[in-house]
């Protein structure tokens, strides 16, 4: 049906307003919401996922992360071992017959996992976990690769923070109990990179130190590394000034052999190295992953680690060739974070948000992101082996199940409110769960 309208002597032929009505969004979902959700969820569960951020491994593997949780760290209630969902995860993955993880019950699960590790030797064990959860590939954000993870299913992202701490770190480690745990691990990581490059002492000149950094990046890329990762928010503010190379060189030459730099000197040096690393990321086509959310430990400074502190770096035209992935999507500042992804080279990863929140809350994050820049968001589990009982397996399950449910809920609301149709919703689901992230690593992942 067409409407005819006379305007200034011209006859305009317009589509009937009734045909335009479905395009008008409504502020609330209708009574069809639950039915739409029930239709979407099974289809979303069938989409093979690319897990953009995870820490797969066994609890006794020190290479699961370049850091370790400090003692007495408080964690969100949903990731504590008394969350009954985790017992459900163990039941679905291993047939766990109990509803809790009391010591006498947990023995059953530990034994079951040990038996399966023997039965499914080498990479087969964790491959089986991915298969059960319909994860096509998972990013192994680890200090080093593990021989029990299949490189065809687990892509490696390595840590780059240690290059920022080459000097005497006594003062850095004494700032608070958390740093007393973190800083020595950065020193250990730097020495491991030195061993990899057959370097016994740090280079005598700043130029050679930069060359050493670049060589590690290049070699890690050859070893299968698809990106470099920064956890720098755990150690210092994520505001980065723009010092000259000469400033950094003078600090390096002053303290590489002796002495302790002042905090101002150390931060100036680190600011230059951080920017050098992200510049190298552009040269090598090596994306840069940055932790941008709250962190473990009792002394993590949320204001100093605020994702918006990174704006001066990611909006710097010198780094337009560098792909940035804002790991954890800036949680709990997700609304601010999505606007950073307006930059063509900036993406968000949703991991951890789906663990700290239940699907009813995480759904709202995904909906807001999908309504803003749907092509810039990616799925991640942030799986981690909490201990011998609750391992990467259970946290994989929790991350996958929560994300798929929240995604179906967000898309169902958008459909019911007239924002999109179901075909478009499924396109968005495929992009978030798989396609967007995969495109960031051409020829490296599938």
MARKE-588988 format. One record per residue (C-alpha): residue in one letter; x, y, z. Coordinates in steps of 0.05 Angstrom, whole numbers, padded with zeros to 5 digits, always signed. Layout:
aXYZ
...
//
This chain:
x+00000+00000+00000
x+00026+00069-00019
x+00007+00138+00005
x+00005+00196-00044
x+00023+00266-00019
x+00023+00332-00055
x+00082+00376-00034
x+00098+00441-00070
x+00067+00416-00134
x+00104+00350-00131
x+00069+00284-00123
x+00107+00240-00073
x+00093+00166-00068
x+00109+00140+00002
x+00103+00072+00034
x+00045+00066+00081
x+00061+00084+00153
x+00035+00016+00175
x+00094-00016+00139
x+00143+00026+00178
x+00115+00010+00246
x+00159-00051+00260
x+00221-00008+00254
x+00199+00036+00312
x+00233+00012+00375
x+00193+00007+00440
x+00219+00021+00510
x+00196-00046+00540
x+00194-00117+00515
x+00126-00148+00500
x+00092-00212+00524
x+00130-00251+00470
x+00197-00242+00505
x+00201-00310+00538
x+00181-00346+00473
x+00234-00308+00434
x+00286-00326+00486
x+00267-00400+00483
x+00274-00399+00407
x+00341-00363+00408
x+00379-00400+00462
x+00383-00469+00428
x+00407-00436+00364
x+00459-00394+00402
x+00483-00457+00439
x+00498-00489+00371
x+00546-00433+00350
x+00619-00456+00357
x+00653-00404+00402
x+00721-00371+00398
x+00740-00357+00470
x+00780-00293+00465
x+00809-00294+00536
x+00823-00353+00581
x+00876-00382+00628
x+00870-00457+00614
x+00913-00505+00653
x+00919-00547+00715
x+00921-00517+00785
x+00992-00540+00796
x+01018-00508+00732
x+01054-00443+00750
x+01052-00419+00677
x+00976-00411+00676
x+00989-00336+00689
x+01049-00291+00695
x+01021-00271+00763
x+00992-00306+00824
x+00935-00288+00871
x+00960-00256+00935
x+00940-00289+01001
x+00872-00270+01032
x+00847-00238+00967
x+00772-00227+00967
x+00734-00252+00906
x+00663-00241+00880
x+00612-00288+00911
x+00595-00322+00845
x+00667-00347+00838
x+00672-00376+00908
x+00669-00451+00917
x+00602-00448+00953
x+00567-00425+00889
x+00521-00484+00873
x+00528-00471+00799
x+00599-00497+00802
x+00574-00564+00828
x+00526-00566+00769
x+00586-00553+00724
x+00623-00612+00754
x+00561-00655+00746
x+00552-00639+00672
x+00626-00646+00656
x+00645-00705+00700
x+00582-00735+00728
x+00596-00706+00798
x+00542-00736+00844
x+00542-00683+00898
x+00514-00613+00908
x+00573-00584+00946
x+00649-00587+00950
x+00657-00611+01021
x+00726-00644+01031
x+00697-00715+01030
x+00658-00700+00967
x+00713-00662+00932
x+00758-00724+00936
x+00711-00758+00886
x+00720-00702+00836
x+00795-00698+00843
x+00801-00773+00831
x+00753-00770+00772
x+00795-00716+00739
x+00860-00753+00752
x+00831-00816+00721
x+00809-00777+00660
x+00877-00744+00652
x+00908-00813+00648
x+00855-00839+00601
x+00858-00777+00556
x+00932-00767+00553
x+00965-00703+00528
x+00921-00653+00492
x+00860-00698+00490
x+00837-00680+00560
x+00827-00605+00550
x+00804-00617+00478
x+00748-00658+00507
x+00728-00600+00552
x+00724-00553+00493
x+00683-00604+00454
x+00633-00611+00511
x+00623-00536+00514
x+00623-00524+00438
x+00686-00481+00440
x+00721-00484+00374
x+00785-00450+00399
x+00807-00417+00463
x+00860-00364+00474
x+00911-00390+00524
x+00932-00327+00560
x+00992-00358+00595
x+01063-00344+00615
x+01087-00401+00571
x+01054-00452+00526
x+01038-00521+00555
x+01050-00587+00519
x+00983-00613+00545
x+00945-00559+00506
x+00933-00572+00432
x+00961-00513+00391
x+00905-00525+00340
x+00854-00511+00394
x+00891-00463+00441
x+00922-00399+00413
x+00977-00369+00456
x+00977-00297+00482
x+01041-00280+00520
x+01055-00227+00573
x+01095-00164+00559
x+01093-00128+00627
x+01161-00153+00651
x+01198-00109+00601
x+01175-00050+00644
x+01214-00074+00705
x+01288-00085+00689
x+01318-00046+00748
x+01325-00058+00823
x+01252-00067+00844
x+01260-00067+00919
x+01218-00004+00930
x+01166-00027+00879
x+01157-00094+00915
x+01150-00060+00983
x+01092-00014+00964
x+01040-00063+00990
x+01031-00138+01003
x+01002-00150+00934
x+01063-00120+00899
x+01107-00164+00943
x+01076-00223+00905
x+01070-00191+00836
x+01137-00156+00826
x+01182-00217+00837
x+01140-00254+00786
x+01154-00199+00735
x+01228-00206+00749
x+01222-00281+00739
x+01185-00270+00673
x+01238-00222+00647
x+01293-00273+00663
x+01254-00326+00626
x+01253-00282+00564
x+01328-00272+00573
x+01339-00347+00576
x+01297-00355+00514
x+01343-00308+00477
x+01407-00336+00508
x+01421-00271+00544
x+01456-00277+00611
x+01454-00203+00630
x+01411-00146+00608
x+01440-00106+00550
x+01491-00053+00566
x+01457+00001+00524
x+01386+00025+00516
x+01387+00013+00441
x+01406-00059+00453
x+01351-00066+00506
x+01299-00044+00455
x+01328-00093+00405
x+01323-00148+00457
x+01249-00131+00468
x+01234-00133+00394
x+01270-00200+00387
x+01228-00231+00442
x+01164-00206+00408
x+01187-00233+00341
x+01207-00300+00369
x+01143-00308+00409
x+01104-00294+00346
x+01143-00348+00310
x+01127-00396+00367
x+01053-00385+00355
x+01038-00323+00397
x+00978-00286+00367
x+00980-00225+00413
x+01017-00193+00472
x+00982-00181+00539
x+00990-00127+00592
x+00968-00133+00665
x+01000-00066+00680
x+00940-00040+00719
x+00960-00087+00775
x+01026-00051+00785
x+01018+00022+00769
x+00970+00075+00741
x+00949+00064+00669
x+00960+00137+00652
x+01020+00139+00605
x+01058+00202+00590
x+01096+00211+00525
x+01170+00217+00543
x+01225+00222+00492
x+01272+00165+00476
x+01329+00206+00505
x+01294+00211+00572
x+01284+00136+00574
x+01355+00124+00552
x+01385+00166+00608
x+01344+00129+00660
x+01364+00062+00633
x+01438+00079+00630
x+01435+00106+00701
x+01402+00047+00735
x+01416-00015+00693
x+01476-00034+00736
x+01464-00002+00803
x+01418+00043+00843
x+01343+00048+00850
x+01303+00096+00807
x+01253+00143+00839
x+01180+00128+00826
x+01177+00187+00777
x+01238+00162+00739
x+01213+00091+00736
x+01144+00113+00711
x+01177+00156+00657
x+01219+00098+00633
x+01158+00051+00634
x+01116+00101+00596
x+01166+00100+00539
x+01173+00024+00539
x+01098+00014+00540
x+01090+00059+00479
x+01148+00025+00445
x+01115-00043+00455
x+01049-00021+00426
x+01085+00011+00367
x+01119-00056+00355
x+01051-00089+00359
x+01031-00048+00298
x+01095-00064+00261
x+01089-00139+00274
x+01013-00142+00265
x+01012-00168+00336
x+00949-00144+00373
x+00955-00115+00442
x+00911-00142+00498
x+00904-00098+00560
x+00872-00116+00627
x+00820-00061+00637
x+00776-00084+00695
x+00778-00093+00770
x+00832-00141+00793
x+00847-00192+00846
x+00882-00173+00910
x+00863-00124+00965
x+00905-00066+00939
x+00883-00063+00867
x+00870+00011+00853
x+00808+00016+00810
x+00814+00091+00797
x+00887+00084+00775
x+00868+00025+00730
x+00807+00061+00701
x+00800+00041+00627
x+00791+00115+00609
x+00863+00127+00629
x+00883+00091+00565
x+00846+00140+00520
x+00907+00183+00506
x+00943+00120+00480
x+00889+00085+00440
x+00867+00151+00407
x+00938+00168+00388
x+00943+00168+00312
x+01013+00139+00316
x+00983+00073+00337
x+00928+00067+00286
x+00962+00004+00258
x+00959-00030+00327
x+00897-00071+00344
x+00877-00062+00417
x+00833-00111+00455
x+00806-00083+00520
x+00805-00147+00561
x+00745-00152+00609
x+00712-00093+00575
x+00731-00043+00629
x+00684-00075+00680
x+00651-00044+00719
x+00658+00015+00671
x+00628-00021+00611
x+00587+00039+00588
x+00648+00083+00582
x+00688+00027+00551
x+00642+00015+00491
x+00654+00086+00467
x+00728+00074+00463
x+00713+00020+00412
x+00689+00075+00365
x+00762+00075+00344
x+00770+00028+00285
x+00827-00010+00318
x+00796-00020+00387
x+00755-00080+00410
x+00724-00103+00475
x+00728-00172+00506
x+00671-00190+00554
x+00707-00241+00598
x+00701-00237+00674
x+00638-00195+00670
x+00599-00259+00660
x+00633-00291+00720
x+00626-00232+00768
x+00553-00222+00748
x+00495-00269+00739
x+00464-00273+00669
x+00407-00227+00690
x+00457-00170+00701
x+00508-00189+00647
x+00451-00188+00597
x+00445-00113+00606
x+00519-00103+00591
x+00514-00143+00526
x+00450-00108+00506
x+00480-00039+00515
x+00542-00060+00475
x+00501-00092+00420
x+00459-00029+00414
x+00522+00014+00407
x+00578-00020+00369
x+00558-00093+00359
x+00616-00106+00311
x+00668-00089+00364
x+00653-00138+00420
x+00680-00208+00431
x+00666-00267+00477
x+00714-00293+00530
x+00708-00339+00591
x+00768-00317+00634
x+00770-00389+00657
x+00822-00402+00711
x+00840-00462+00755
x+00821-00436+00824
x+00847-00499+00859
x+00850-00575+00852
x+00775-00580+00858
x+00747-00521+00818
x+00790-00518+00757
x+00792-00488+00688
x+00740-00539+00669
x+00686-00512+00715
x+00702-00439+00701
x+00700-00453+00626
x+00630-00481+00638
x+00607-00422+00679
x+00634-00371+00629
x+00604-00406+00568
x+00536-00420+00599
x+00529-00350+00628
x+00549-00315+00564
x+00503-00355+00519
x+00444-00345+00566
x+00457-00271+00574
x+00466-00263+00499
x+00400-00297+00485
x+00367-00253+00537
x+00395-00189+00509
x+00377-00206+00437
x+00307-00229+00457
x+00294-00162+00489
x+00320-00125+00428
x+00274-00166+00383
x+00214-00158+00428
x+00226-00083+00432
x+00228-00077+00357
x+00301-00059+00351
x+00322-00118+00307
x+00292-00181+00276
x+00313-00252+00292
x+00357-00259+00231
x+00397-00198+00251
x+00400-00225+00323
x+00433-00289+00300
x+00483-00250+00258
x+00501-00211+00320
x+00507-00275+00360
x+00555-00307+00310
x+00597-00243+00309
x+00602-00237+00385
x+00615-00311+00398
x+00662-00324+00341
x+00670-00282+00278
x+00693-00214+00303
x+00752-00241+00343
x+00774-00290+00290
x+00780-00233+00239
x+00833-00200+00284
x+00882-00257+00271
x+00881-00271+00197
x+00915-00336+00180
x+00930-00352+00253
x+00863-00378+00279
x+00799-00404+00249
//
